[in-house]
Amino acid sequence: MDPTQLVLTISIAIITIILATIGIYLIKILKEIKITISKTNLILDDTQIITSSIAQPVSTFAEFFSGLRDGVQALSNLFNK
């Protein structure tokens, strides 16, 4: 075997091993990104549930005070006449 062919064969083998290793690490990184995105999605879902559970009582209080204000205005108008 000619020295040039030997160097070329060894170089191709080394490059193949390096590319295979990079591919394996890339697959591992993509799996970690997938796990991270799914956990982030769960956190966002929980945040939406918490926000909805807080918004419901706040809107109820707002409606209560709006009704109370309307009632006071009605009584005020009734007694002012």
Biopython code that builds the backbone (N, CA, C, O; Angstrom):
import numpy as np
from Bio.PDB.StructureBuilder import StructureBuilder

atoms = [
    (1, "MET", "N", (0.849, -1.170, 0.000)),
    (1, "MET", "CA", (0.000, 0.000, 0.000)),
    (1, "MET", "C", (0.897, 1.236, 0.000)),
    (1, "MET", "O", (1.867, 1.324, 0.752)),
    (2, "ASP", "N", (0.560, 2.145, -0.826)),
    (2, "ASP", "CA", (1.309, 3.390, -0.977)),
    (2, "ASP", "C", (1.129, 4.260, 0.277)),
    (2, "ASP", "O", (0.041, 4.254, 0.854)),
    (3, "PRO", "N", (2.145, 5.001, 0.719)),
    (3, "PRO", "CA", (2.010, 5.850, 1.917)),
    (3, "PRO", "C", (0.877, 6.881, 1.792)),
    (3, "PRO", "O", (0.230, 7.221, 2.783)),
    (4, "THR", "N", (0.651, 7.358, 0.608)),
    (4, "THR", "CA", (-0.426, 8.336, 0.415)),
    (4, "THR", "C", (-1.787, 7.689, 0.671)),
    (4, "THR", "O", (-2.659, 8.283, 1.307)),
    (5, "GLN", "N", (-1.954, 6.477, 0.173)),
    (5, "GLN", "CA", (-3.208, 5.760, 0.395)),
    (5, "GLN", "C", (-3.401, 5.446, 1.876)),
    (5, "GLN", "O", (-4.514, 5.529, 2.396)),
    (6, "LEU", "N", (-2.319, 5.089, 2.543)),
    (6, "LEU", "CA", (-2.385, 4.774, 3.967)),
    (6, "LEU", "C", (-2.803, 6.004, 4.773)),
    (6, "LEU", "O", (-3.673, 5.912, 5.639)),
    (7, "VAL", "N", (-2.189, 7.147, 4.493)),
    (7, "VAL", "CA", (-2.537, 8.386, 5.196)),
    (7, "VAL", "C", (-3.990, 8.765, 4.894)),
    (7, "VAL", "O", (-4.722, 9.188, 5.788)),
    (8, "LEU", "N", (-4.394, 8.614, 3.660)),
    (8, "LEU", "CA", (-5.757, 8.944, 3.269)),
    (8, "LEU", "C", (-6.766, 8.023, 3.959)),
    (8, "LEU", "O", (-7.806, 8.491, 4.422)),
    (9, "THR", "N", (-6.479, 6.744, 4.034)),
    (9, "THR", "CA", (-7.367, 5.782, 4.688)),
    (9, "THR", "C", (-7.482, 6.078, 6.179)),
    (9, "THR", "O", (-8.581, 6.065, 6.735)),
    (10, "ILE", "N", (-6.350, 6.345, 6.826)),
    (10, "ILE", "CA", (-6.361, 6.664, 8.258)),
    (10, "ILE", "C", (-7.129, 7.965, 8.503)),
    (10, "ILE", "O", (-7.900, 8.061, 9.458)),
    (11, "SER", "N", (-6.921, 8.948, 7.655)),
    (11, "SER", "CA", (-7.618, 10.233, 7.800)),
    (11, "SER", "C", (-9.127, 10.059, 7.655)),
    (11, "SER", "O", (-9.902, 10.622, 8.428)),
    (12, "ILE", "N", (-9.532, 9.286, 6.675)),
    (12, "ILE", "CA", (-10.964, 9.047, 6.465)),
    (12, "ILE", "C", (-11.556, 8.300, 7.658)),
    (12, "ILE", "O", (-12.670, 8.603, 8.085)),
    (13, "ALA", "N", (-10.824, 7.333, 8.196)),
    (13, "ALA", "CA", (-11.309, 6.587, 9.357)),
    (13, "ALA", "C", (-11.453, 7.511, 10.568)),
    (13, "ALA", "O", (-12.450, 7.439, 11.287)),
    (14, "ILE", "N", (-10.475, 8.368, 10.794)),
    (14, "ILE", "CA", (-10.528, 9.293, 11.936)),
    (14, "ILE", "C", (-11.683, 10.281, 11.766)),
    (14, "ILE", "O", (-12.418, 10.548, 12.716)),
    (15, "ILE", "N", (-11.840, 10.817, 10.566)),
    (15, "ILE", "CA", (-12.935, 11.762, 10.314)),
    (15, "ILE", "C", (-14.288, 11.075, 10.501)),
    (15, "ILE", "O", (-15.220, 11.679, 11.032)),
    (16, "THR", "N", (-14.399, 9.824, 10.072)),
    (16, "THR", "CA", (-15.648, 9.080, 10.246)),
    (16, "THR", "C", (-15.962, 8.886, 11.719)),
    (16, "THR", "O", (-17.107, 9.059, 12.137)),
    (17, "ILE", "N", (-14.961, 8.529, 12.506)),
    (17, "ILE", "CA", (-15.159, 8.342, 13.946)),
    (17, "ILE", "C", (-15.567, 9.661, 14.605)),
    (17, "ILE", "O", (-16.467, 9.683, 15.445)),
    (18, "ILE", "N", (-14.915, 10.744, 14.230)),
    (18, "ILE", "CA", (-15.240, 12.057, 14.806)),
    (18, "ILE", "C", (-16.670, 12.458, 14.447)),
    (18, "ILE", "O", (-17.414, 12.932, 15.306)),
    (19, "LEU", "N", (-17.056, 12.272, 13.190)),
    (19, "LEU", "CA", (-18.413, 12.634, 12.776)),
    (19, "LEU", "C", (-19.466, 11.765, 13.463)),
    (19, "LEU", "O", (-20.536, 12.258, 13.818)),
    (20, "ALA", "N", (-19.175, 10.487, 13.651)),
    (20, "ALA", "CA", (-20.110, 9.610, 14.358)),
    (20, "ALA", "C", (-20.266, 10.058, 15.809)),
    (20, "ALA", "O", (-21.374, 10.068, 16.345)),
    (21, "THR", "N", (-19.156, 10.427, 16.441)),
    (21, "THR", "CA", (-19.201, 10.909, 17.825)),
    (21, "THR", "C", (-20.007, 12.201, 17.923)),
    (21, "THR", "O", (-20.823, 12.361, 18.832)),
    (22, "ILE", "N", (-19.781, 13.113, 16.997)),
    (22, "ILE", "CA", (-20.542, 14.369, 16.982)),
    (22, "ILE", "C", (-22.030, 14.083, 16.783)),
    (22, "ILE", "O", (-22.871, 14.723, 17.415)),
    (23, "GLY", "N", (-22.360, 13.142, 15.924)),
    (23, "GLY", "CA", (-23.760, 12.771, 15.701)),
    (23, "GLY", "C", (-24.414, 12.221, 16.954)),
    (23, "GLY", "O", (-25.558, 12.556, 17.263)),
    (24, "ILE", "N", (-23.686, 11.372, 17.682)),
    (24, "ILE", "CA", (-24.221, 10.807, 18.926)),
    (24, "ILE", "C", (-24.464, 11.910, 19.949)),
    (24, "ILE", "O", (-25.514, 11.937, 20.591)),
    (25, "TYR", "N", (-23.504, 12.822, 20.109)),
    (25, "TYR", "CA", (-23.684, 13.927, 21.051)),
    (25, "TYR", "C", (-24.828, 14.840, 20.620)),
    (25, "TYR", "O", (-25.562, 15.356, 21.463)),
    (26, "LEU", "N", (-24.982, 15.039, 19.325)),
    (26, "LEU", "CA", (-26.073, 15.871, 18.825)),
    (26, "LEU", "C", (-27.424, 15.243, 19.149)),
    (26, "LEU", "O", (-28.361, 15.947, 19.525)),
    (27, "ILE", "N", (-27.529, 13.936, 19.006)),
    (27, "ILE", "CA", (-28.770, 13.241, 19.352)),
    (27, "ILE", "C", (-29.060, 13.378, 20.840)),
    (27, "ILE", "O", (-30.206, 13.608, 21.225)),
    (28, "LYS", "N", (-28.032, 13.238, 21.686)),
    (28, "LYS", "CA", (-28.227, 13.404, 23.133)),
    (28, "LYS", "C", (-28.685, 14.821, 23.471)),
    (28, "LYS", "O", (-29.567, 15.004, 24.309)),
    (29, "ILE", "N", (-28.098, 15.807, 22.833)),
    (29, "ILE", "CA", (-28.477, 17.201, 23.088)),
    (29, "ILE", "C", (-29.920, 17.443, 22.657)),
    (29, "ILE", "O", (-30.671, 18.118, 23.360)),
    (30, "LEU", "N", (-30.310, 16.900, 21.514)),
    (30, "LEU", "CA", (-31.685, 17.077, 21.047)),
    (30, "LEU", "C", (-32.686, 16.405, 21.984)),
    (30, "LEU", "O", (-33.783, 16.926, 22.184)),
    (31, "LYS", "N", (-32.327, 15.258, 22.560)),
    (31, "LYS", "CA", (-33.202, 14.603, 23.534)),
    (31, "LYS", "C", (-33.351, 15.462, 24.782)),
    (31, "LYS", "O", (-34.450, 15.585, 25.324)),
    (32, "GLU", "N", (-32.255, 16.058, 25.243)),
    (32, "GLU", "CA", (-32.312, 16.942, 26.410)),
    (32, "GLU", "C", (-33.165, 18.171, 26.120)),
    (32, "GLU", "O", (-33.920, 18.624, 26.981)),
    (33, "ILE", "N", (-33.048, 18.702, 24.929)),
    (33, "ILE", "CA", (-33.869, 19.862, 24.553)),
    (33, "ILE", "C", (-35.346, 19.475, 24.538)),
    (33, "ILE", "O", (-36.197, 20.255, 24.966)),
    (34, "LYS", "N", (-35.649, 18.287, 24.053)),
    (34, "LYS", "CA", (-37.037, 17.820, 24.029)),
    (34, "LYS", "C", (-37.582, 17.694, 25.444)),
    (34, "LYS", "O", (-38.714, 18.102, 25.705)),
    (35, "ILE", "N", (-36.799, 17.139, 26.359)),
    (35, "ILE", "CA", (-37.223, 17.006, 27.756)),
    (35, "ILE", "C", (-37.428, 18.382, 28.379)),
    (35, "ILE", "O", (-38.409, 18.608, 29.089)),
    (36, "THR", "N", (-36.502, 19.299, 28.113)),
    (36, "THR", "CA", (-36.609, 20.650, 28.663)),
    (36, "THR", "C", (-37.852, 21.354, 28.144)),
    (36, "THR", "O", (-38.543, 22.031, 28.905)),
    (37, "ILE", "N", (-38.140, 21.207, 26.874)),
    (37, "ILE", "CA", (-39.327, 21.848, 26.299)),
    (37, "ILE", "C", (-40.601, 21.254, 26.891)),
    (37, "ILE", "O", (-41.551, 21.990, 27.160)),
    (38, "SER", "N", (-40.641, 19.952, 27.097)),
    (38, "SER", "CA", (-41.845, 19.348, 27.678)),
    (38, "SER", "C", (-42.031, 19.792, 29.126)),
    (38, "SER", "O", (-43.162, 20.013, 29.559)),
    (39, "LYS", "N", (-40.931, 19.926, 29.887)),
    (39, "LYS", "CA", (-41.044, 20.430, 31.263)),
    (39, "LYS", "C", (-41.499, 21.884, 31.271)),
    (39, "LYS", "O", (-42.312, 22.276, 32.108)),
    (40, "THR", "N", (-40.985, 22.677, 30.351)),
    (40, "THR", "CA", (-41.403, 24.074, 30.250)),
    (40, "THR", "C", (-42.880, 24.156, 29.897)),
    (40, "THR", "O", (-43.591, 25.021, 30.408)),
    (41, "ASN", "N", (-43.342, 23.275, 29.040)),
    (41, "ASN", "CA", (-44.754, 23.247, 28.676)),
    (41, "ASN", "C", (-45.616, 22.916, 29.890)),
    (41, "ASN", "O", (-46.678, 23.512, 30.070)),
    (42, "LEU", "N", (-45.177, 21.977, 30.722)),
    (42, "LEU", "CA", (-45.920, 21.649, 31.939)),
    (42, "LEU", "C", (-45.967, 22.839, 32.891)),
    (42, "LEU", "O", (-46.998, 23.104, 33.507)),
    (43, "ILE", "N", (-44.852, 23.552, 33.010)),
    (43, "ILE", "CA", (-44.814, 24.732, 33.875)),
    (43, "ILE", "C", (-45.784, 25.791, 33.357)),
    (43, "ILE", "O", (-46.497, 26.415, 34.143)),
    (44, "LEU", "N", (-45.814, 25.995, 32.050)),
    (44, "LEU", "CA", (-46.733, 26.977, 31.474)),
    (44, "LEU", "C", (-48.190, 26.562, 31.664)),
    (44, "LEU", "O", (-49.049, 27.412, 31.898)),
    (45, "ASP", "N", (-48.474, 25.269, 31.566)),
    (45, "ASP", "CA", (-49.835, 24.791, 31.814)),
    (45, "ASP", "C", (-50.241, 25.046, 33.260)),
    (45, "ASP", "O", (-51.356, 25.495, 33.523)),
    (46, "ASP", "N", (-49.332, 24.761, 34.207)),
    (46, "ASP", "CA", (-49.614, 25.022, 35.617)),
    (46, "ASP", "C", (-49.816, 26.509, 35.867)),
    (46, "ASP", "O", (-50.684, 26.895, 36.650)),
    (47, "THR", "N", (-49.026, 27.339, 35.214)),
    (47, "THR", "CA", (-49.169, 28.785, 35.362)),
    (47, "THR", "C", (-50.526, 29.240, 34.850)),
    (47, "THR", "O", (-51.154, 30.112, 35.451)),
    (48, "GLN", "N", (-50.978, 28.669, 33.761)),
    (48, "GLN", "CA", (-52.292, 29.023, 33.226)),
    (48, "GLN", "C", (-53.393, 28.624, 34.202)),
    (48, "GLN", "O", (-54.343, 29.383, 34.399)),
    (49, "ILE", "N", (-53.284, 27.461, 34.810)),
    (49, "ILE", "CA", (-54.285, 27.010, 35.779)),
    (49, "ILE", "C", (-54.299, 27.932, 36.991)),
    (49, "ILE", "O", (-55.366, 28.313, 37.473)),
    (50, "ILE", "N", (-53.117, 28.292, 37.485)),
    (50, "ILE", "CA", (-53.027, 29.177, 38.646)),
    (50, "ILE", "C", (-53.597, 30.548, 38.310)),
    (50, "ILE", "O", (-54.336, 31.127, 39.106)),
    (51, "THR", "N", (-53.262, 31.063, 37.145)),
    (51, "THR", "CA", (-53.772, 32.371, 36.730)),
    (51, "THR", "C", (-55.290, 32.346, 36.608)),
    (51, "THR", "O", (-55.958, 33.296, 37.016)),
    (52, "SER", "N", (-55.830, 31.290, 36.061)),
    (52, "SER", "CA", (-57.283, 31.177, 35.936)),
    (52, "SER", "C", (-57.943, 31.090, 37.303)),
    (52, "SER", "O", (-58.996, 31.690, 37.522)),
    (53, "SER", "N", (-57.338, 30.350, 38.224)),
    (53, "SER", "CA", (-57.927, 30.218, 39.554)),
    (53, "SER", "C", (-57.833, 31.518, 40.342)),
    (53, "SER", "O", (-58.649, 31.747, 41.235)),
    (54, "ILE", "N", (-56.870, 32.370, 40.040)),
    (54, "ILE", "CA", (-56.776, 33.676, 40.692)),
    (54, "ILE", "C", (-57.721, 34.667, 40.021)),
    (54, "ILE", "O", (-58.326, 35.497, 40.701)),
    (55, "ALA", "N", (-57.855, 34.595, 38.715)),
    (55, "ALA", "CA", (-58.690, 35.544, 37.978)),
    (55, "ALA", "C", (-60.169, 35.379, 38.312)),
    (55, "ALA", "O", (-60.906, 36.365, 38.326)),
    (56, "GLN", "N", (-60.609, 34.175, 38.576)),
    (56, "GLN", "CA", (-62.025, 33.934, 38.875)),
    (56, "GLN", "C", (-62.470, 34.673, 40.135)),
    (56, "GLN", "O", (-63.469, 35.388, 40.066)),
    (57, "PRO", "N", (-61.797, 34.549, 41.285)),
    (57, "PRO", "CA", (-62.226, 35.306, 42.468)),
    (57, "PRO", "C", (-62.095, 36.817, 42.289)),
    (57, "PRO", "O", (-62.922, 37.571, 42.801)),
    (58, "VAL", "N", (-61.080, 37.261, 41.578)),
    (58, "VAL", "CA", (-60.904, 38.697, 41.364)),
    (58, "VAL", "C", (-62.065, 39.254, 40.551)),
    (58, "VAL", "O", (-62.587, 40.321, 40.872)),
    (59, "SER", "N", (-62.471, 38.553, 39.515)),
    (59, "SER", "CA", (-63.607, 39.029, 38.720)),
    (59, "SER", "C", (-64.894, 38.964, 39.532)),
    (59, "SER", "O", (-65.776, 39.805, 39.359)),
    (60, "THR", "N", (-65.014, 37.971, 40.420)),
    (60, "THR", "CA", (-66.189, 37.890, 41.283)),
    (60, "THR", "C", (-66.241, 39.082, 42.230)),
    (60, "THR", "O", (-67.304, 39.672, 42.424)),
    (61, "PHE", "N", (-65.098, 39.443, 42.824)),
    (61, "PHE", "CA", (-65.055, 40.619, 43.694)),
    (61, "PHE", "C", (-65.375, 41.887, 42.915)),
    (61, "PHE", "O", (-66.075, 42.762, 43.424)),
    (62, "ALA", "N", (-64.881, 41.997, 41.704)),
    (62, "ALA", "CA", (-65.154, 43.177, 40.880)),
    (62, "ALA", "C", (-66.642, 43.282, 40.585)),
    (62, "ALA", "O", (-67.215, 44.370, 40.651)),
    (63, "GLU", "N", (-67.269, 42.160, 40.261)),
    (63, "GLU", "CA", (-68.709, 42.170, 40.013)),
    (63, "GLU", "C", (-69.481, 42.515, 41.279)),
    (63, "GLU", "O", (-70.473, 43.242, 41.223)),
    (64, "PHE", "N", (-69.034, 42.001, 42.416)),
    (64, "PHE", "CA", (-69.692, 42.299, 43.689)),
    (64, "PHE", "C", (-69.630, 43.787, 43.991)),
    (64, "PHE", "O", (-70.648, 44.389, 44.335)),
    (65, "PHE", "N", (-68.454, 44.390, 43.868)),
    (65, "PHE", "CA", (-68.312, 45.811, 44.168)),
    (65, "PHE", "C", (-69.040, 46.678, 43.144)),
    (65, "PHE", "O", (-69.544, 47.749, 43.483)),
    (66, "SER", "N", (-69.095, 46.229, 41.912)),
    (66, "SER", "CA", (-69.850, 46.959, 40.898)),
    (66, "SER", "C", (-71.335, 46.934, 41.236)),
    (66, "SER", "O", (-72.015, 47.955, 41.136)),
    (67, "GLY", "N", (-71.834, 45.786, 41.630)),
    (67, "GLY", "CA", (-73.233, 45.679, 42.047)),
    (67, "GLY", "C", (-73.508, 46.488, 43.298)),
    (67, "GLY", "O", (-74.559, 47.119, 43.408)),
    (68, "LEU", "N", (-72.579, 46.479, 44.241)),
    (68, "LEU", "CA", (-72.725, 47.260, 45.466)),
    (68, "LEU", "C", (-72.774, 48.748, 45.143)),
    (68, "LEU", "O", (-73.593, 49.476, 45.704)),
    (69, "ARG", "N", (-71.915, 49.200, 44.252)),
    (69, "ARG", "CA", (-71.899, 50.610, 43.847)),
    (69, "ARG", "C", (-73.214, 50.991, 43.172)),
    (69, "ARG", "O", (-73.770, 52.057, 43.437)),
    (70, "ASP", "N", (-73.705, 50.114, 42.298)),
    (70, "ASP", "CA", (-74.979, 50.387, 41.634)),
    (70, "ASP", "C", (-76.122, 50.445, 42.643)),
    (70, "ASP", "O", (-77.021, 51.277, 42.523)),
    (71, "GLY", "N", (-76.085, 49.565, 43.628)),
    (71, "GLY", "CA", (-77.118, 49.571, 44.670)),
    (71, "GLY", "C", (-77.069, 50.836, 45.503)),
    (71, "GLY", "O", (-78.111, 51.412, 45.814)),
    (72, "VAL", "N", (-75.876, 51.277, 45.868)),
    (72, "VAL", "CA", (-75.728, 52.511, 46.645)),
    (72, "VAL", "C", (-76.198, 53.702, 45.816)),
    (72, "VAL", "O", (-76.859, 54.594, 46.346)),
    (73, "GLN", "N", (-75.872, 53.731, 44.543)),
    (73, "GLN", "CA", (-76.334, 54.826, 43.682)),
    (73, "GLN", "C", (-77.854, 54.816, 43.556)),
    (73, "GLN", "O", (-78.483, 55.873, 43.551)),
    (74, "ALA", "N", (-78.441, 53.635, 43.456)),
    (74, "ALA", "CA", (-79.898, 53.540, 43.358)),
    (74, "ALA", "C", (-80.542, 54.044, 44.640)),
    (74, "ALA", "O", (-81.521, 54.788, 44.588)),
    (75, "LEU", "N", (-80.004, 53.647, 45.793)),
    (75, "LEU", "CA", (-80.542, 54.132, 47.068)),
    (75, "LEU", "C", (-80.330, 55.629, 47.210)),
    (75, "LEU", "O", (-81.207, 56.332, 47.710)),
    (76, "SER", "N", (-79.194, 56.119, 46.783)),
    (76, "SER", "CA", (-78.907, 57.550, 46.846)),
    (76, "SER", "C", (-79.878, 58.327, 45.971)),
    (76, "SER", "O", (-80.389, 59.369, 46.383)),
    (77, "ASN", "N", (-80.132, 57.836, 44.784)),
    (77, "ASN", "CA", (-81.094, 58.494, 43.894)),
    (77, "ASN", "C", (-82.506, 58.430, 44.464)),
    (77, "ASN", "O", (-83.283, 59.371, 44.301)),
    (78, "LEU", "N", (-82.841, 57.337, 45.126)),
    (78, "LEU", "CA", (-84.169, 57.170, 45.701)),
    (78, "LEU", "C", (-84.390, 58.146, 46.853)),
    (78, "LEU", "O", (-85.457, 58.751, 46.951)),
    (79, "PHE", "N", (-83.391, 58.305, 47.728)),
    (79, "PHE", "CA", (-83.544, 59.173, 48.889)),
    (79, "PHE", "C", (-83.314, 60.642, 48.563)),
    (79, "PHE", "O", (-83.755, 61.502, 49.325)),
    (80, "ASN", "N", (-82.653, 60.959, 47.481)),
    (80, "ASN", "CA", (-82.430, 62.354, 47.108)),
    (80, "ASN", "C", (-83.671, 62.979, 46.496)),
    (80, "ASN", "O", (-83.771, 64.205, 46.446)),
    (81, "LYS", "N", (-84.599, 62.193, 46.038)),
    (81, "LYS", "CA", (-85.806, 62.749, 45.406)),
    (81, "LYS", "C", (-86.845, 63.087, 46.406)),
    (81, "LYS", "O", (-87.920, 63.564, 46.042)),
]
sb = StructureBuilder()
sb.init_structure("model")
sb.init_model(0)
sb.init_chain("A")
sb.init_seg("    ")
for serial, (resi, resn, name, xyz) in enumerate(atoms, 1):
    if name == "N":
        sb.init_residue(resn, " ", resi, " ")
    sb.init_atom(name, np.array(xyz, "f"), 0.0, 1.0, " ", f" {name:<3s}", serial, name[0])
structure = sb.get_structure()
